[in-house]
Amino acid sequence: MVRVISGIIVAVGLAGCTSQAQLDQTAFQRQFQLQENYQAVYARSNRQMRACNQASYYADVDGQLYPDLDYGEIVFGTSGGFVYSPFNVIRVERNGAGALVKLKTLTMAEEGTLEWLEYWARGGTRCPKVHYSETPPPIT
């Protein structure tokens, strides 16, 4: 129930604030390497982003894997009425046998959001209790 309420609060607070063009024009704000296969990192990130963000009717997580192009991308956004507003992107690219992970966000809690996106890409399985400004727990 708390996740549903927090999802609604986030969706209402973010609705109508961004556009796909704005997200596309924003540079990636953080990137890091992982030694795992990019498809495994993509699948884990997609699964966890969905688990943490789809408690709300207004939230939308869209993940696309492009194996012929050696990357996958997961976008979180909100929708209300006829407006879709994307906010967060996890892009996972093949880099040899490993993965290059790139992150960007258009949220006001930029640093906290990037920390959560990185946490999920690295294998974290928790969700923020109320807001992305919370610090993710250590990965065990």
Backbone as a chain_set.jsonl record, in Angstrom:
{"seq": "MVRVISGIIVAVGLAGCTSQAQLDQTAFQRQFQLQENYQAVYARSNRQMRACNQASYYADVDGQLYPDLDYGEIVFGTSGGFVYSPFNVIRVERNGAGALVKLKTLTMAEEGTLEWLEYWARGGTRCPKVHYSETPPPIT", "coords": {"N": [[0.814, -1.189, 0.0], [1.956, 1.24, 0.785], [3.829, 1.55, -1.263], [2.138, 1.934, -3.434], [0.886, 4.354, -2.776], [3.174, 6.014, -2.609], [4.037, 5.803, -5.232], [1.967, 7.083, -6.581], [2.248, 9.664, -5.549], [4.786, 10.365, -6.573], [4.215, 10.187, -9.333], [2.215, 12.158, -9.668], [3.64, 14.4, -8.863], [5.545, 14.578, -10.861], [4.242, 14.61, -13.295], [3.632, 15.863, -16.526], [5.944, 17.392, -16.731], [8.138, 16.929, -18.4], [9.423, 16.116, -21.706], [9.705, 13.777, -24.465], [11.507, 14.723, -26.363], [13.031, 16.507, -24.832], [14.231, 14.708, -23.054], [15.696, 13.146, -24.887], [17.566, 15.04, -25.755], [19.08, 15.491, -23.542], [22.196, 14.929, -22.069], [23.89, 11.895, -21.09], [24.288, 11.452, -17.638], [25.782, 9.931, -15.929], [28.055, 7.225, -16.034], [29.269, 3.844, -16.078], [31.292, 0.863, -15.863], [30.564, -2.624, -16.053], [31.394, -6.027, -15.374], [29.773, -7.999, -16.292], [27.682, -9.712, -18.741], [26.04, -7.67, -21.12], [23.333, -8.111, -21.723], [22.399, -9.523, -19.517], [22.708, -7.595, -17.504], [20.967, -5.653, -18.49], [18.491, -7.085, -18.364], [18.231, -7.526, -15.579], [18.183, -4.867, -14.617], [15.894, -3.879, -15.914], [13.893, -5.54, -14.857], [14.002, -4.834, -12.11], [13.541, -2.067, -12.16], [10.933, -2.05, -13.101], [9.656, -3.442, -11.01], [9.874, -1.629, -8.933], [8.616, 0.682, -9.829], [6.095, 0.343, -10.997], [3.881, 0.375, -9.394], [2.041, 2.284, -9.447], [-0.768, 3.527, -11.218], [-0.209, 5.513, -13.016], [2.434, 5.278, -13.714], [4.983, 4.202, -16.012], [7.037, 1.803, -17.425], [9.246, 1.212, -19.918], [10.996, -1.09, -21.651], [13.452, -1.898, -24.01], [15.28, -4.199, -25.845], [17.963, -4.399, -28.016], [19.492, -6.597, -29.63], [20.838, -6.847, -32.083], [22.023, -4.411, -32.329], [23.564, -4.267, -30.126], [22.759, -3.157, -27.615], [20.572, -2.149, -24.911], [17.685, -0.411, -23.681], [16.032, 1.216, -21.042], [13.238, 2.982, -20.092], [11.706, 5.12, -17.811], [8.637, 6.633, -17.156], [5.8, 8.857, -16.728], [2.262, 8.839, -17.188], [-0.618, 10.647, -17.957], [-3.855, 11.272, -18.722], [-3.65, 12.382, -21.942], [-0.964, 12.739, -22.077], [2.426, 11.832, -22.055], [5.212, 11.63, -20.027], [8.53, 11.207, -19.999], [11.193, 10.281, -17.738], [13.487, 8.918, -16.585], [16.386, 7.118, -17.669], [17.972, 4.076, -18.296], [20.617, 2.909, -19.981], [22.127, 0.19, -21.489], [25.006, -0.982, -22.823], [26.813, -3.215, -24.942], [30.128, -3.975, -24.185], [32.764, -5.249, -25.155], [33.199, -8.245, -23.456], [31.795, -7.374, -21.35], [29.694, -4.805, -19.867], [28.666, -1.48, -20.588], [27.2, 0.931, -18.747], [24.885, 3.525, -18.937], [23.409, 6.414, -17.575], [20.615, 8.619, -17.184], [18.581, 11.357, -16.068], [15.66, 13.364, -15.61], [14.596, 14.292, -13.331], [13.9, 16.271, -10.358], [15.257, 15.484, -8.11], [17.942, 14.764, -8.829], [20.59, 13.593, -8.22], [19.988, 11.626, -6.264], [18.188, 10.037, -7.726], [19.842, 9.082, -9.8], [21.566, 7.553, -8.239], [19.827, 5.493, -7.393], [19.193, 4.314, -9.897], [21.721, 3.384, -10.669], [22.206, 1.625, -8.551], [20.246, -0.38, -9.036], [21.154, -1.331, -11.55], [23.549, -2.439, -10.779], [22.709, -4.599, -9.354], [21.104, -4.302, -7.106], [18.161, -4.822, -5.118], [16.181, -3.52, -3.738], [13.604, -1.023, -3.183], [12.907, 2.528, -3.317], [11.449, 3.843, -0.354], [9.726, 6.041, -0.17], [10.643, 8.19, -1.814], [12.947, 9.101, -4.45], [15.028, 10.586, -3.395], [15.977, 9.353, -1.185], [18.694, 7.418, 0.128], [20.067, 4.622, -1.521], [20.244, 1.28, -0.14], [23.199, -0.602, 0.904], [24.528, -2.968, -1.444], [24.134, -6.345, -0.977]], "CA": [[0.0, 0.0, 0.0], [2.85, 2.392, 0.841], [4.4, 1.702, -2.593], [1.106, 2.489, -4.306], [0.742, 5.769, -2.428], [4.384, 6.738, -3.004], [4.031, 5.856, -6.692], [1.019, 8.128, -6.982], [2.863, 10.95, -5.204], [5.833, 10.622, -7.563], [3.583, 10.415, -10.634], [1.546, 13.462, -9.661], [4.667, 15.432, -8.771], [6.338, 14.656, -12.075], [3.401, 14.627, -14.496], [3.609, 17.048, -17.365], [7.144, 18.207, -16.57], [9.181, 16.654, -19.379], [9.004, 15.572, -22.991], [10.664, 12.846, -25.047], [12.559, 15.529, -26.999], [13.896, 17.015, -23.763], [15.018, 13.57, -22.578], [16.642, 12.791, -25.948], [18.602, 16.068, -25.85], [19.855, 15.504, -22.3], [23.354, 14.034, -22.08], [23.956, 10.945, -19.984], [24.915, 12.123, -16.502], [26.654, 9.004, -15.208], [28.292, 5.947, -16.708], [30.208, 2.962, -15.398], [31.498, -0.44, -16.487], [30.336, -3.849, -15.294], [32.043, -7.158, -16.026], [28.754, -8.963, -16.706], [27.098, -9.591, -20.069], [25.123, -6.522, -21.167], [21.942, -8.568, -21.719], [22.066, -9.865, -18.128], [22.57, -6.323, -16.786], [19.714, -5.067, -18.99], [17.345, -7.834, -17.82], [18.151, -7.253, -14.145], [17.78, -3.466, -14.448], [14.512, -3.773, -16.382], [13.039, -6.22, -13.873], [13.942, -4.086, -10.858], [12.892, -0.776, -12.394], [9.493, -2.34, -13.166], [9.178, -3.819, -9.678], [9.832, -0.458, -8.05], [7.921, 1.84, -10.383], [4.8, 0.107, -11.61], [2.82, 0.275, -8.392], [1.093, 3.358, -9.736], [-1.477, 3.496, -12.494], [0.354, 6.543, -13.882], [3.827, 4.979, -14.038], [5.195, 3.36, -17.181], [8.419, 1.41, -17.663], [9.359, 0.632, -21.251], [12.327, -1.616, -21.904], [13.677, -2.45, -25.342], [16.605, -4.777, -26.049], [18.312, -4.43, -29.435], [20.695, -7.424, -29.7], [21.563, -6.59, -33.328], [22.754, -3.156, -32.132], [24.369, -4.467, -28.912], [22.385, -2.349, -26.458], [19.187, -2.136, -24.461], [17.357, 0.845, -23.014], [14.846, 1.177, -20.188], [12.781, 4.35, -19.842], [10.603, 5.279, -16.868], [7.905, 7.881, -17.308], [4.437, 8.865, -16.207], [1.258, 9.236, -18.17], [-1.863, 11.136, -17.389], [-4.647, 11.774, -19.836], [-3.022, 12.13, -23.234], [0.418, 13.207, -21.985], [3.441, 10.928, -21.524], [6.398, 12.381, -19.619], [9.632, 10.321, -19.616], [12.073, 10.894, -16.743], [14.729, 8.218, -16.279], [16.859, 6.175, -18.679], [19.129, 3.2, -18.099], [21.047, 2.354, -21.269], [23.157, -0.817, -21.26], [25.66, -1.281, -24.092], [27.854, -4.241, -24.92], [31.482, -3.439, -24.203], [33.526, -6.488, -25.104], [32.418, -9.264, -22.745], [31.096, -6.704, -20.261], [28.625, -3.849, -20.157], [28.801, -0.071, -20.267], [25.884, 1.401, -18.313], [24.754, 4.983, -18.985], [22.202, 6.83, -16.866], [20.21, 10.027, -17.193], [17.3, 11.636, -15.428], [15.157, 14.736, -15.665], [13.915, 14.565, -12.068], [14.493, 17.316, -9.523], [16.158, 14.799, -7.18], [18.822, 14.146, -9.814], [21.64, 12.731, -7.668], [19.357, 10.462, -5.646], [17.637, 9.193, -8.784], [20.962, 8.398, -10.445], [22.05, 6.527, -7.31], [18.916, 4.346, -7.465], [19.358, 3.655, -11.193], [22.98, 2.64, -10.601], [21.976, 0.542, -7.583], [19.529, -1.466, -9.724], [22.017, -1.897, -12.586], [24.589, -3.231, -10.111], [22.112, -5.789, -8.751], [20.28, -4.002, -5.935], [16.78, -5.301, -5.271], [15.247, -2.75, -2.909], [12.943, 0.133, -3.807], [12.767, 3.652, -2.387], [10.212, 3.74, 0.424], [8.843, 7.149, -0.512], [11.131, 9.095, -2.852], [14.298, 8.835, -4.936], [16.05, 11.311, -2.642], [16.521, 8.424, -0.185], [19.918, 6.74, -0.286], [19.883, 3.173, -1.644], [21.029, 0.499, 0.821], [24.335, -1.307, 0.301], [24.208, -4.227, -2.123], [24.728, -7.463, -0.223]], "C": [[0.864, 1.261, 0.0], [3.46, 2.636, -0.541], [3.399, 2.309, -3.559], [0.967, 3.985, -4.052], [1.972, 6.555, -2.865], [4.484, 6.831, -4.52], [3.112, 6.936, -7.213], [1.603, 9.507, -6.7], [3.934, 11.319, -6.227], [5.21, 10.961, -8.909], [2.929, 11.784, -10.705], [2.578, 14.584, -9.637], [5.445, 15.626, -10.058], [5.513, 14.876, -13.337], [3.472, 15.962, -15.222], [4.875, 17.878, -17.347], [8.164, 18.024, -17.687], [8.58, 16.135, -20.675], [10.064, 14.604, -23.488], [11.812, 13.616, -25.698], [13.545, 16.06, -25.958], [14.79, 15.897, -23.237], [16.076, 13.188, -23.612], [17.81, 13.773, -26.02], [19.487, 16.145, -24.606], [20.993, 14.49, -22.389], [23.262, 13.049, -20.916], [24.773, 11.58, -18.869], [25.861, 11.234, -15.713], [26.852, 7.775, -16.078], [29.35, 5.167, -15.95], [30.241, 1.621, -16.121], [31.11, -1.553, -15.522], [30.939, -5.004, -16.077], [31.056, -8.203, -16.537], [28.294, -8.698, -18.135], [26.047, -8.484, -20.081], [23.661, -6.952, -21.139], [21.493, -8.952, -20.31], [21.862, -8.598, -17.3], [21.27, -5.635, -17.196], [18.509, -5.756, -18.346], [17.147, -7.541, -16.337], [17.652, -5.828, -13.89], [16.317, -3.27, -14.824], [13.549, -4.369, -15.354], [12.894, -5.379, -12.602], [13.284, -2.722, -11.034], [11.376, -0.968, -12.475], [8.934, -2.638, -11.775], [9.004, -2.595, -8.78], [8.951, 0.68, -8.559], [6.542, 1.572, -10.953], [3.695, -0.138, -10.599], [1.732, 1.303, -8.654], [0.479, 3.18, -11.113], [-0.828, 4.449, -13.494], [1.776, 6.243, -14.336], [3.915, 4.039, -15.233], [6.687, 3.079, -17.307], [8.453, 0.692, -19.001], [10.794, 0.192, -21.469], [12.407, -2.234, -23.286], [15.117, -2.944, -25.428], [16.832, -4.897, -27.554], [19.591, -5.253, -29.611], [21.499, -7.215, -30.985], [22.381, -5.298, -33.254], [23.608, -3.167, -30.862], [24.046, -3.495, -27.784], [20.918, -2.555, -26.122], [18.942, -0.846, -23.702], [16.051, 0.688, -22.253], [14.493, 2.62, -19.851], [11.618, 4.305, -18.864], [9.957, 6.631, -17.117], [6.542, 7.774, -16.66], [3.491, 9.279, -17.322], [0.007, 9.659, -17.428], [-2.665, 11.768, -18.509], [-3.986, 11.396, -21.142], [-1.547, 12.502, -23.249], [1.302, 12.12, -21.391], [4.685, 11.755, -21.232], [7.488, 11.412, -19.179], [10.607, 11.039, -18.679], [13.437, 10.24, -16.606], [15.084, 7.24, -17.386], [18.037, 5.393, -18.121], [19.44, 2.626, -19.478], [22.217, 1.424, -20.991], [23.717, -1.227, -22.622], [26.675, -2.401, -23.911], [29.2, -3.549, -25.037], [32.422, -4.623, -24.043], [32.663, -7.566, -24.474], [31.587, -8.653, -21.626], [30.034, -5.744, -20.745], [29.058, -2.443, -19.768], [27.395, 0.422, -19.957], [25.903, 2.923, -18.295], [23.409, 5.361, -18.381], [21.909, 8.303, -17.108], [18.826, 10.16, -16.594], [16.933, 13.103, -15.625], [14.429, 15.099, -14.376], [14.618, 15.675, -11.297], [15.458, 16.725, -8.506], [17.19, 14.026, -7.999], [19.826, 13.171, -9.212], [21.057, 11.472, -7.036], [18.789, 9.506, -6.673], [18.742, 8.417, -9.476], [21.531, 7.312, -9.544], [21.159, 5.292, -7.344], [19.06, 3.607, -8.789], [20.64, 2.828, -11.214], [22.85, 1.44, -9.665], [21.291, -0.639, -8.267], [20.396, -2.118, -10.792], [23.1, -2.78, -11.977], [24.023, -4.439, -9.37], [21.296, -5.548, -7.504], [18.824, -4.372, -6.171], [15.777, -4.569, -4.385], [14.655, -1.608, -3.719], [12.943, 1.294, -2.818], [11.445, 3.524, -1.638], [9.23, 4.83, 0.042], [9.334, 7.897, -1.744], [12.557, 8.73, -3.246], [15.378, 9.585, -4.172], [16.624, 10.468, -1.505], [17.787, 7.777, -0.745], [19.655, 5.244, -0.406], [20.716, 2.436, -0.595], [22.233, -0.142, 0.131], [23.857, -2.594, -0.381], [24.909, -5.342, -1.367], [24.82, -8.702, -1.058]], "O": [[0.556, 2.232, -0.691], [3.601, 3.785, -0.959], [3.77, 3.114, -4.414], [0.935, 4.784, -4.988], [1.842, 7.642, -3.429], [4.966, 7.835, -5.044], [3.44, 7.627, -8.177], [1.47, 10.418, -7.517], [3.982, 12.456, -6.695], [5.629, 11.918, -9.561], [3.076, 12.492, -11.701], [2.411, 15.6, -10.311], [5.951, 16.717, -10.322], [6.059, 15.296, -14.357], [3.383, 17.031, -14.619], [4.886, 18.978, -17.899], [8.992, 18.911, -17.895], [7.407, 15.767, -20.741], [11.192, 14.605, -22.994], [12.968, 13.205, -25.595], [14.755, 16.06, -26.185], [15.978, 16.115, -22.999], [17.226, 12.933, -23.255], [18.934, 13.368, -26.318], [20.53, 16.798, -24.626], [20.774, 13.331, -22.742], [22.638, 13.332, -19.894], [25.823, 12.173, -19.119], [26.656, 11.728, -14.913], [25.934, 7.336, -16.772], [30.208, 5.737, -15.276], [29.338, 1.289, -16.889], [31.308, -1.431, -14.313], [30.99, -4.964, -17.307], [31.463, -9.189, -17.151], [28.487, -7.607, -18.672], [25.251, -8.377, -19.148], [22.824, -6.236, -20.588], [20.337, -8.732, -19.947], [20.943, -8.534, -16.483], [20.555, -5.098, -16.351], [17.609, -5.086, -17.84], [16.019, -7.332, -15.89], [16.79, -5.616, -13.036], [15.583, -2.57, -14.127], [12.523, -3.771, -15.028], [11.79, -5.228, -12.078], [12.55, -2.27, -10.155], [10.62, -0.137, -11.972], [7.868, -2.144, -11.409], [8.085, -2.545, -7.963], [8.579, 1.558, -7.781], [5.869, 2.517, -11.364], [2.692, -0.781, -10.907], [0.623, 1.189, -8.13], [1.14, 2.735, -12.051], [-0.893, 4.211, -14.7], [2.275, 6.892, -15.255], [3.044, 3.194, -15.443], [7.503, 4.001, -17.297], [7.772, -0.316, -19.193], [11.707, 1.018, -21.468], [11.532, -3.003, -23.684], [16.056, -2.208, -25.126], [15.991, -5.433, -28.275], [20.672, -4.677, -29.731], [22.718, -7.387, -30.979], [23.322, -5.112, -34.026], [24.292, -2.189, -30.561], [24.947, -3.054, -27.07], [20.136, -3.061, -26.927], [19.868, -0.256, -23.146], [15.09, 0.105, -22.753], [15.338, 3.384, -19.385], [10.662, 3.553, -19.054], [10.64, 7.644, -17.268], [6.177, 6.734, -16.113], [3.872, 9.973, -18.264], [-0.359, 9.087, -16.401], [-2.198, 12.697, -19.167], [-3.784, 10.214, -21.419], [-0.938, 12.574, -24.317], [0.977, 11.55, -20.35], [5.158, 12.496, -22.093], [7.392, 10.842, -18.091], [10.825, 12.244, -18.802], [14.447, 10.938, -16.519], [14.206, 6.607, -17.973], [18.969, 5.96, -17.552], [18.61, 1.935, -20.069], [23.186, 1.813, -20.338], [22.993, -1.753, -23.468], [27.311, -2.519, -22.864], [29.393, -2.661, -25.867], [32.827, -4.959, -22.93], [31.529, -7.786, -24.899], [30.765, -9.338, -21.019], [29.538, -5.845, -21.867], [29.728, -2.24, -18.756], [26.503, 0.342, -20.801], [26.802, 3.54, -17.723], [22.395, 4.711, -18.64], [22.818, 9.125, -17.222], [18.019, 9.231, -16.606], [17.8, 13.961, -15.785], [13.72, 16.104, -14.329], [15.784, 15.981, -11.55], [16.391, 17.406, -8.082], [17.305, 12.806, -7.887], [19.904, 12.026, -9.656], [21.572, 10.375, -7.248], [18.895, 8.29, -6.513], [18.599, 7.218, -9.715], [21.937, 6.257, -10.031], [21.659, 4.167, -7.327], [19.049, 2.376, -8.8], [20.65, 1.705, -11.716], [23.344, 0.355, -9.974], [21.714, -1.782, -8.093], [20.379, -3.342, -10.93], [23.522, -3.759, -12.591], [24.787, -5.226, -8.811], [20.831, -6.508, -6.889], [18.315, -4.25, -7.285], [14.62, -4.983, -4.304], [15.142, -1.272, -4.798], [12.976, 1.072, -1.608], [10.433, 3.14, -2.225], [8.03, 4.578, -0.059], [8.54, 8.21, -2.631], [13.287, 8.122, -2.464], [16.553, 9.242, -4.297], [17.647, 10.829, -0.924], [17.923, 7.613, -1.957], [19.081, 4.647, 0.505], [21.78, 2.916, -0.202], [22.275, -0.216, -1.097], [22.897, -3.223, 0.064], [26.118, -5.295, -1.143], [25.293, -9.733, -0.581]]}, "num_chains": 1, "name": "protein.A"}
